[in-house]
Amino acid sequence: MKKILLLAQLCAKVTISVTPRFIRFLSPFTVCLFLWFSASIPLSANNPNNKKAYSASIGDWVWLDMNKDGIQDDYEEGLNDFVVILYNAKTHQVISTKTKNHPKTGKAGYYHFGDLPASTYFLVFEIPKGFEVSPKDVDGNVNDVVDSDAYPFSGATDAILLKAGEKAQSWSIGLCLPVVTEAF
């Protein structure tokens, strides 16, 4: 009897929404047992048993596209202190960061969002005054690691369907300086 009481106490902390018709056909013990098993591993980032659910990541580079071709060439440098915003399309959670030097390579323009749950996301790169966005997916997305992934008119990317544990490390943007012509 103590075991059933303990189980009932554990289950009292869990909320479940089931139709009353469904509950009518189950004994209280069955409902409690169902709740106990479904709540035994809560979905939270702090739960060590659930690391894979929150182990996805998104990141890459913001770079100065000197030739404005939408492809990151070896000689083109990354840009620090640019704001990158990550939107979760399901929960509407918003996270932002600034580009900085990569912690291992020291290369400028790096950003990273880690410990993310599987969900649908999109990125928005804030475009400071004086910069333009490079063309998006100029090579037909054949070489996604080095092309620019944001729309020139908004700085936003397409939706990113991120699976648990996935490392989506190829979402970048090329920025260029507009050509200034002087009138004579």
C-alpha positions in Angstrom: 0.0 0.0 0.0 2.9 2.4 0.7 4.2 1.9 -2.8 0.8 2.9 -4.3 0.7 6.0 -2.1 4.2 7.0 -3.1 3.3 6.6 -6.7 0.2 8.7 -6.2 2.2 11.5 -4.5 4.7 11.5 -7.4 1.8 11.7 -9.9 0.1 14.5 -8.1 2.9 16.8 -9.3 2.3 16.1 -13.0 -0.4 17.7 -15.1 -2.1 15.7 -17.8 -4.9 16.6 -20.1 -7.0 13.7 -21.1 -10.7 13.5 -22.0 -13.0 12.5 -19.1 -14.3 9.7 -21.3 -10.8 8.2 -21.4 -10.2 8.4 -17.6 -13.5 6.7 -16.9 -12.2 3.4 -18.4 -9.0 3.5 -16.4 -8.5 2.7 -12.8 -6.8 5.4 -10.7 -3.8 3.2 -10.3 -3.4 2.8 -14.1 -3.7 6.6 -14.7 -1.1 7.1 -11.9 1.2 4.5 -13.3 0.9 6.1 -16.8 1.7 9.5 -15.4 4.6 8.2 -13.3 6.3 6.6 -16.3 5.6 9.5 -18.7 7.1 12.0 -16.1 10.1 10.0 -15.0 12.4 11.9 -17.4 11.3 15.5 -17.6 12.3 17.4 -20.7 14.6 20.0 -19.4 18.1 21.2 -20.4 19.3 20.6 -16.9 18.4 16.9 -16.8 21.6 14.8 -17.5 19.4 12.0 -18.8 18.1 14.2 -21.6 21.3 15.8 -23.0 20.6 14.6 -26.6 17.3 16.5 -26.7 19.1 19.7 -26.0 22.4 19.1 -27.8 21.6 20.6 -31.2 23.4 23.8 -32.4 23.4 26.4 -35.1 26.3 28.7 -36.1 28.8 29.8 -38.6 30.3 33.2 -39.8 29.5 36.8 -40.7 32.1 37.9 -43.2 33.1 40.9 -45.4 32.3 39.8 -49.0 34.8 42.1 -50.8 34.0 40.9 -54.3 30.2 40.8 -53.6 29.8 37.3 -55.1 28.0 35.6 -52.1 30.9 33.1 -51.6 33.3 33.3 -48.7 36.8 33.3 -50.3 39.9 32.5 -48.3 41.1 36.1 -48.3 37.8 37.5 -47.0 37.8 38.3 -43.3 35.1 37.7 -40.7 33.4 40.6 -39.0 33.0 40.9 -35.2 30.4 42.6 -33.1 27.5 42.0 -35.5 24.2 40.9 -33.9 22.7 37.5 -34.8 19.2 36.7 -33.6 17.8 33.1 -33.4 14.0 32.7 -33.4 12.4 29.4 -32.4 9.3 29.2 -34.7 7.5 26.8 -32.4 8.0 28.4 -29.0 8.6 32.0 -30.2 11.8 32.1 -28.0 14.3 34.7 -29.1 18.1 34.4 -28.4 20.7 36.8 -29.6 24.5 36.9 -29.7 27.3 39.0 -31.3 29.9 37.7 -33.6 33.4 37.3 -32.1 36.7 35.5 -32.6 36.3 31.7 -32.8 37.5 30.3 -29.4 39.9 27.8 -31.0 41.0 29.3 -34.3 40.8 33.0 -33.4 39.1 33.7 -36.7 36.8 36.8 -36.6 33.0 36.7 -37.4 32.1 33.5 -35.5 28.7 33.0 -33.8 27.2 29.9 -32.2 23.9 28.9 -30.5 24.3 25.7 -28.6 22.2 23.4 -26.3 19.1 23.8 -28.5 16.1 21.5 -28.5 14.9 20.0 -31.7 12.7 22.5 -33.3 12.2 24.8 -36.3 14.4 28.0 -36.2 15.3 30.9 -38.4 18.1 33.4 -38.1 18.1 37.2 -38.6 21.4 39.0 -39.0 21.1 42.7 -38.1 22.5 44.7 -41.0 24.2 47.9 -39.8 23.9 51.1 -41.7 26.5 51.2 -44.5 26.4 47.5 -45.3 24.5 45.5 -47.9 23.8 41.7 -47.9 25.6 39.5 -50.4 23.4 37.4 -52.8 21.8 34.3 -51.2 22.7 30.8 -52.3 24.5 32.0 -55.5 25.8 28.5 -56.4 22.4 26.9 -56.0 23.3 25.9 -52.5 25.8 23.3 -53.8 28.5 24.5 -51.5 26.5 25.6 -48.5 29.5 25.8 -46.2 30.9 29.0 -48.0 27.8 30.7 -49.5 25.7 33.4 -47.9 22.4 32.1 -46.5 20.3 35.3 -45.7 17.9 37.1 -47.9 19.4 40.5 -49.1 16.2 42.5 -48.3 15.8 41.2 -44.7 18.9 39.6 -43.4 16.8 36.5 -42.5 17.4 32.9 -43.4 15.0 30.2 -44.5 13.4 28.0 -41.8 15.9 25.6 -40.3 14.5 22.2 -39.2 16.9 21.2 -36.4 16.8 17.6 -35.2 18.0 16.5 -31.8 21.8 16.4 -31.7 22.2 18.0 -35.1 25.0 20.5 -35.6 24.0 23.0 -38.3 27.2 24.9 -38.6 26.8 26.4 -42.1 24.4 29.3 -41.7 26.4 32.3 -42.7 26.0 35.8 -44.2 28.3 37.8 -46.5 28.1 41.6 -46.0 29.5 44.1 -48.5 30.2 47.7 -48.6 28.2 49.6 -51.3 30.0 51.1 -54.1 30.2 54.9 -53.7 30.4 56.9 -56.8 31.1 60.6 -56.8 29.5 63.0 -59.1 31.9 65.3 -60.9 
